[in-house]
């Protein structure tokens, strides 16, 4: 198992003091770190500063990118959250992929309210239309920095998204026909319902990790291959890649009863950040699957086919590991993994806007 080797301090602009309290994804592109708060419609870019071994790595020069400028969200309002839970960069194509959770949500009970009102709140389930987002956005270099673009004239790249609306998209339409998974579309994410938390790029295909459902202890990953629609420059469709003409493949992983909280690729290996599907504090583990998805087959991966590379610390009511990416800076040795936390503990917070993530050297 690996131990924490260093700390990365993320320093956000003073105009965004709440960003650090809900970080859900992480992706490095060159010398920049891209993150998101799951209650916004933005992506946040930070500049990674070199540091000596053992020193705190600083990520600052914060710039916020409003996704409404690049995509056509079902609810085109800045306060209508996407619940961004997947972020991955394809170095080959230059696209940054982003996914919402695709989950329903149940209203929370609140301290101080009468019992019947809280019972009614716990009976209320709704869909936020922006959560049904799966999209790609071109990344370009501009003035020695990385920025997003809606269209790139030089190479024809365009921002595009899977066809959808306020109640679903083409992926959930497909899942609604799946006898194993269809019933979970009607269950909120934190109740073991359908909930995407994790995205990885493998060539032209994407892996979507599901926090839920966990089926008799088995976590689910979906493999899809989005492509541009023949008659559109901004609409994606799903290719038929699964058995019986399905537009997805299913892969099942024995993760000690945990669901997927994030994914990233390490060469040909898949790293899986696994945590509770319900609203619990822990445990949290990073698994490595030393295999690749080059075959056209679906998978059932047992525990003895996986390597536990990291037990991630967690708090009591805080420090829930949500975002993960491989991380490179300065004079590092070995492969380093950055972990970011939702509901960060007070000990991680500095000043008004800063928060620490953990860096782990993988064995």
ABEGO torsion letter per residue (X at the ends): XBBBABBBBBBBBAABAAAAAABABBBBBEABBBBBBAABABBBBBBBBBBBBGBBBBBBGBBBBBAAAABBBABBBAABBAGBABBBBBAAAGBBBBBBAGBBBBBBBBBGBBAAAAAAAAABBBBBAAABBBBBBBBBBBGGBBBBBABBAAAGBBBBBBBBBAAEBAAAAAAAABAAAAAAAABBAAAGBBBBBEBBBBEABBBBBBAOBBBGGBBBBBBBBBBBBAABAABBBBBBABBGGBABBBBBBBAGGBBBABBBBBEABBBBBBBBABBBAOBBBBBBBBBBAABABBBBBBAAABBBABBBBBBBGBGBBABBBBBBBEBBBEBBBBBBBBGBBAAABBEAABBBBBBBBBX
